């Protein structure tokens, strides 16, 4: 449906995940986040007090430049009936899918 290069078609495998190195993570960070900082906090705390603590800890860091807008394109499925002969299985899943609405679609907003 999405094509071989789509992140939606990737299946994580232990060998693939185990092969990720610190250098891979650093390259992903530099390519994706750059100077942006993402902080996740969970637990039982006062939100106002926690925001003040986080701001005092991090607001001196330089502001990151906005990333250029993404223009991901998904090609629709090619019409047809596709059959896979699998003698080694006794069950399967059938999925009827559609691409849905693009997140930039503004026609649905009031």
N, CA, C and O of each residue as an XYZ file, in Angstrom:
440
protein
N       0.828     -1.199      0.000
C       0.000      0.000      0.000
C       0.869      1.259      0.000
O       0.693      2.131     -0.851
N       1.796      1.358      0.940
C       2.591      2.576      1.069
C       3.874      2.536      0.250
O       4.428      3.588     -0.069
N       4.352      1.366     -0.091
C       5.590      1.252     -0.851
C       6.753      0.833      0.019
O       6.711      0.962      1.242
N       7.773      0.339     -0.612
C       8.916     -0.244      0.107
C       9.692      0.771      0.942
O      10.310      0.379      1.931
N       9.686      2.048      0.590
C      10.484      3.040      1.302
C       9.723      3.777      2.392
O      10.279      4.671      3.031
N       8.477      3.426      2.616
C       7.670      4.121      3.615
C       8.013      3.642      5.021
O       8.208      2.445      5.229
N       8.093      4.563      5.999
C       8.311      4.131      7.382
C       7.149      3.291      7.906
O       7.314      2.553      8.877
N       5.974      3.394      7.276
C       4.825      2.616      7.719
C       4.966      1.135      7.380
O       4.234      0.314      7.933
N       5.872      0.776      6.499
C       6.019     -0.622      6.105
C       7.189     -1.302      6.798
O       7.447     -2.481      6.554
N       7.893     -0.591      7.646
C       9.045     -1.177      8.322
C       8.596     -2.061      9.482
O       7.672     -1.719     10.220
N       9.258     -3.192      9.627
C       8.987     -4.113     10.719
C      10.236     -4.203     11.592
O      11.290     -4.622     11.115
N      10.133     -3.817     12.862
C      11.324     -3.912     13.716
C      11.678     -5.375     13.986
O      10.801     -6.199     14.246
N      12.944     -5.677     13.921
C      13.470     -7.008     14.215
C      14.569     -6.843     15.253
O      15.253     -5.819     15.268
N      14.750     -7.831     16.118
C      15.786     -7.734     17.149
C      17.161     -7.479     16.544
O      17.935     -6.689     17.084
N      17.473     -8.135     15.434
C      18.783     -7.931     14.802
C      18.937     -6.494     14.307
O      20.021     -5.918     14.401
N      17.867     -5.919     13.785
C      17.918     -4.546     13.284
C      18.074     -3.561     14.437
O      18.899     -2.649     14.375
N      17.284     -3.747     15.482
C      17.352     -2.843     16.631
C      18.694     -2.976     17.338
O      19.277     -1.977     17.760
N      19.183     -4.201     17.467
C      20.468     -4.434     18.118
C      21.644     -3.859     17.360
O      22.706     -3.631     17.940
N      21.469     -3.621     16.073
C      22.566     -3.082     15.253
C      22.664     -1.565     15.330
O      23.612     -0.992     14.793
N      21.717     -0.899     15.980
C      21.745      0.564     16.090
C      22.877      0.963     17.035
O      22.989      0.441     18.145
N      23.701      1.883     16.584
C      24.844      2.341     17.376
C      24.604      3.751     17.906
O      23.660      4.428     17.499
N      25.458      4.177     18.806
C      25.385      5.540     19.318
C      25.587      6.523     18.161
O      24.930      7.563     18.113
N      26.479      6.204     17.243
C      26.710      7.076     16.082
C      25.439      7.182     15.231
O      25.134      8.255     14.711
N      24.694      6.074     15.086
C      23.424      6.119     14.352
C      22.443      7.073     15.034
O      21.774      7.865     14.369
N      22.361      6.992     16.358
C      21.448      7.865     17.102
C      21.882      9.329     17.007
O      21.043     10.221     16.879
N      23.185      9.572     17.068
C      23.677     10.945     16.935
C      23.373     11.503     15.549
O      22.977     12.662     15.421
N      23.556     10.690     14.512
C      23.260     11.139     13.146
C      21.773     11.431     13.002
O      21.395     12.431     12.391
N      20.917     10.560     13.565
C      19.468     10.805     13.513
C      19.136     12.094     14.251
O      18.349     12.904     13.760
N      19.724     12.291     15.417
C      19.465     13.499     16.201
C      19.859     14.742     15.416
O      19.086     15.698     15.348
N      21.047     14.744     14.824
C      21.517     15.909     14.071
C      20.668     16.164     12.839
O      20.483     17.315     12.443
N      20.151     15.111     12.230
C      19.334     15.246     11.026
C      17.895     15.651     11.368
O      17.250     16.359     10.595
N      17.401     15.209     12.506
C      15.985     15.377     12.830
C      15.726     16.487     13.839
O      14.861     17.335     13.618
N      16.457     16.491     14.929
C      16.169     17.435     16.017
C      17.030     18.675     15.985
O      16.581     19.749     16.385
N      18.261     18.549     15.517
C      19.245     19.637     15.492
C      19.360     20.236     16.880
O      19.682     19.512     17.822
N      19.111     21.527     17.048
C      19.241     22.122     18.380
C      17.942     22.129     19.174
O      17.866     22.750     20.234
N      16.936     21.454     18.675
C      15.683     21.414     19.430
C      15.831     20.446     20.597
O      16.553     19.453     20.498
N      15.167     20.728     21.671
C      15.225     19.893     22.856
C      13.828     19.390     23.161
O      12.871     20.165     23.186
N      13.715     18.114     23.390
C      12.437     17.517     23.760
C      12.605     16.955     25.165
O      13.494     16.139     25.409
N      11.759     17.388     26.081
C      11.819     16.918     27.460
C      10.481     16.294     27.795
O       9.432     16.905     27.592
N      10.519     15.088     28.303
C       9.304     14.416     28.754
C       9.365     14.229     30.259
O      10.370     13.760     30.794
N       8.300     14.592     30.932
C       8.255     14.486     32.389
C       6.971     13.782     32.765
O       5.897     14.127     32.272
N       7.079     12.801     33.634
C       5.870     12.128     34.107
C       5.954     11.975     35.616
O       7.040     12.004     36.196
N       4.829     11.815     36.229
C       4.796     11.624     37.677
C       3.777     12.533     38.326
O       3.003     13.215     37.654
N       3.794     12.527     39.627
C       2.858     13.320     40.414
C       3.582     14.593     40.838
O       4.406     14.569     41.753
N       3.270     15.711     40.167
C       3.930     16.975     40.480
C       2.973     18.123     40.186
O       1.956     17.953     39.515
N       3.326     19.291     40.705
C       2.550     20.505     40.446
C       2.998     21.036     39.079
O       4.160     21.414     38.924
N       2.100     21.071     38.082
C       2.497     21.490     36.734
C       3.099     22.887     36.672
O       4.045     23.108     35.916
N       2.580     23.827     37.440
C       3.097     25.198     37.408
C       4.520     25.233     37.966
O       5.402     25.866     37.385
N       4.741     24.562     39.077
C       6.076     24.529     39.677
C       7.064     23.794     38.766
O       8.213     24.215     38.624
N       6.614     22.698     38.151
C       7.503     21.942     37.258
C       7.873     22.766     36.034
O       9.028     22.757     35.608
N       6.901     23.479     35.461
C       7.218     24.328     34.301
C       8.260     25.371     34.683
O       9.181     25.640     33.912
N       8.121     25.962     35.876
C       9.095     26.969     36.318
C      10.485     26.349     36.462
O      11.478     26.974     36.089
N      10.568     25.134     36.995
C      11.871     24.469     37.148
C      12.487     24.145     35.791
O      13.685     24.336     35.585
N      11.667     23.656     34.873
C      12.183     23.308     33.546
C      12.641     24.562     32.813
O      13.707     24.571     32.196
N      11.837     25.619     32.880
C      12.233     26.864     32.216
C      13.534     27.408     32.791
O      14.401     27.852     32.039
N      13.684     27.380     34.112
C      14.921     27.910     34.703
C      16.128     27.066     34.325
O      17.244     27.578     34.235
N      15.910     25.784     34.104
C      17.028     24.899     33.741
C      17.429     25.035     32.280
O      18.606     24.893     31.947
N      16.462     25.312     31.400
C      16.753     25.228     29.970
C      16.585     26.518     29.165
O      17.002     26.554     28.007
N      16.002     27.563     29.717
C      15.704     28.719     28.878
C      16.945     29.484     28.426
O      16.855     30.293     27.503
N      18.083     29.255     29.040
C      19.303     29.925     28.596
C      19.882     29.296     27.329
O      20.771     29.876     26.705
N      19.395     28.127     26.946
C      19.876     27.487     25.722
C      19.436     28.290     24.501
O      18.375     28.913     24.526
N      20.236     28.285     23.431
C      19.851     29.041     22.234
C      18.589     28.459     21.591
O      18.339     27.256     21.653
N      17.813     29.334     20.980
C      16.598     28.922     20.300
C      16.946     28.292     18.958
O      17.797     28.801     18.229
N      16.296     27.203     18.641
C      16.554     26.513     17.370
C      15.799     27.198     16.240
O      14.736     27.783     16.446
N      16.367     27.113     15.046
C      15.671     27.625     13.869
C      14.571     26.647     13.481
O      14.694     25.439     13.686
N      13.508     27.179     12.925
C      12.407     26.321     12.489
C      12.868     25.439     11.338
O      13.582     25.884     10.439
N      12.452     24.195     11.382
C      12.796     23.267     10.299
C      11.941     23.600      9.076
O      10.810     24.065      9.220
N      12.464     23.369      7.895
C      11.653     23.622      6.699
C      10.443     22.686      6.682
O      10.511     21.580      7.220
N       9.342     23.115      6.071
C       8.147     22.260      6.050
C       8.411     20.969      5.290
O       9.133     20.952      4.293
N       7.815     19.891      5.777
C       7.963     18.597      5.119
C       6.941     18.476      4.007
O       5.848     19.038      4.078
N       7.310     17.746      2.999
C       6.412     17.516      1.868
C       6.381     16.021      1.551
O       6.706     15.595      0.442
N       5.983     15.240      2.552
C       5.886     13.798      2.342
C       4.771     13.506      1.350
O       3.692     14.094      1.417
N       5.040     12.618      0.457
C       4.045     12.217     -0.530
C       3.852     10.712     -0.452
O       4.819      9.951     -0.415
N       2.619     10.298     -0.428
C       2.290      8.885     -0.427
C       1.501      8.584     -1.685
O       0.439      9.158     -1.925
N       2.026      7.692     -2.466
C       1.302      7.282     -3.666
C       0.181      6.341     -3.254
O       0.359      5.507     -2.366
N      -0.952      6.470     -3.885
C      -2.073      5.584     -3.603
C      -1.787      4.163     -4.069
O      -0.867      3.934     -4.854
N      -2.571      3.217     -3.587
C      -2.352      1.831     -3.994
C      -2.695      1.626     -5.467
O      -3.546      2.317     -6.028
N      -2.022      0.675     -6.066
C      -2.333      0.328     -7.447
C      -3.523     -0.624     -7.430
O      -3.465     -1.656     -6.761
N      -4.600     -0.307     -8.146
C      -5.770     -1.180     -8.141
C      -5.422     -2.574     -8.646
O      -4.587     -2.738     -9.536
N      -6.069     -3.563     -8.068
C      -5.846     -4.924     -8.521
C      -6.137     -5.923     -7.431
O      -6.386     -5.545     -6.287
N      -6.111     -7.167     -7.765
C      -6.259     -8.256     -6.813
C      -4.910     -8.948     -6.724
O      -4.341     -9.347     -7.740
N      -4.409     -9.086     -5.526
C      -3.088     -9.647     -5.318
C      -3.215    -10.931     -4.508
O      -3.863    -10.945     -3.461
N      -2.612    -11.989     -4.977
C      -2.674    -13.284     -4.319
C      -1.262    -13.736     -3.987
O      -0.343    -13.599     -4.794
N      -1.107    -14.276     -2.788
C       0.181    -14.818     -2.369
C      -0.063    -16.259     -1.955
O      -0.836    -16.518     -1.032
N       0.577    -17.179     -2.617
C       0.435    -18.589     -2.317
C       1.423    -18.950     -1.216
O       2.630    -19.012     -1.451
N       0.910    -19.187     -0.022
C       1.747    -19.545      1.119
C       1.290    -20.897      1.641
O       0.283    -20.990      2.342
N       2.016    -21.922      1.308
C       1.675    -23.280      1.723
C       2.018    -23.542      3.190
O       1.489    -24.482      3.783
N       2.896    -22.727      3.787
C       3.385    -23.008      5.133
C       2.600    -22.308      6.242
O       3.035    -22.321      7.394
N       1.458    -21.698      5.925
C       0.634    -21.049      6.948
C      -0.808    -21.528      6.823
O      -1.249    -21.950      5.754
N      -1.532    -21.453      7.940
C      -2.926    -21.884      7.913
C      -3.899    -20.753      8.226
O      -5.093    -20.994      8.401
N      -3.407    -19.538      8.295
C      -4.274    -18.394      8.514
C      -3.624    -17.144      7.942
O      -2.436    -17.137      7.620
N      -4.419    -16.085      7.821
C      -3.886    -14.847      7.271
C      -4.743    -13.680      7.721
O      -5.783    -13.861      8.354
N      -4.297    -12.488      7.389
C      -5.054    -11.265      7.634
C      -5.343    -10.612      6.300
O      -4.492    -10.590      5.410
N      -6.538    -10.084      6.166
C      -6.897     -9.333      4.976
C      -7.153     -7.904      5.418
O      -7.943     -7.662      6.330
N      -6.489     -6.964      4.774
C      -6.658     -5.562      5.125
C      -7.131     -4.777      3.921
O      -6.588     -4.903      2.823
N      -8.140     -3.971      4.141
C      -8.610     -3.043      3.120
C      -8.260     -1.661      3.662
O      -8.778     -1.238      4.696
N      -7.383     -0.971      2.959
C      -6.831      0.263      3.493
C      -7.003      1.416      2.517
O      -7.232      1.224      1.323
N      -6.887      2.606      3.061
C      -6.881      3.832      2.268
C      -5.894      4.786      2.899
O      -5.599      4.671      4.088
N      -5.382      5.719      2.134
C      -4.377      6.641      2.656
C      -4.942      7.618      3.688
O      -4.190      8.096      4.538
N      -6.211      7.924      3.644
C      -6.771      8.852      4.608
C      -6.494     10.296      4.242
O      -6.169     10.607      3.096
N      -6.624     11.167      5.213
C      -6.474     12.599      5.011
C      -5.074     13.041      5.393
O      -4.541     12.604      6.412
N      -4.487     13.885      4.602
C      -3.185     14.454      4.885
C      -3.316     15.428      6.054
O      -4.318     16.135      6.164
N      -2.316     15.467      6.919
C      -2.391     16.363      8.085
C      -2.436     17.831      7.694
O      -2.849     18.673      8.491
N      -2.009     18.151      6.460
C      -2.074     19.547      6.001
C      -3.420     19.881      5.377
O      -3.625     21.011      4.934
N      -4.342     18.922      5.330
C      -5.641     19.145      4.718
C      -6.428     20.156      5.548
O      -6.757     19.888      6.703
N      -6.722     21.281      4.981
C      -7.429     22.347      5.704
C      -8.923     22.379      5.385
O      -9.650     23.217      5.919
N      -9.385     21.481      4.527
C     -10.794     21.533      4.134
C     -11.715     21.067      5.249
O     -12.912     21.349      5.204
N     -11.192     20.356      6.255
C     -12.033     19.837      7.326
C     -12.150     20.783      8.502
O     -12.908     20.512      9.433
N     -11.424     21.878      8.485
C     -11.425     22.785      9.635
C     -12.557     23.805      9.506
O     -12.943     24.195      8.404
N     -13.072     24.223     10.653
C     -14.160     25.224     10.620
C     -13.693     26.591     10.176
O     -14.494     27.523     10.102
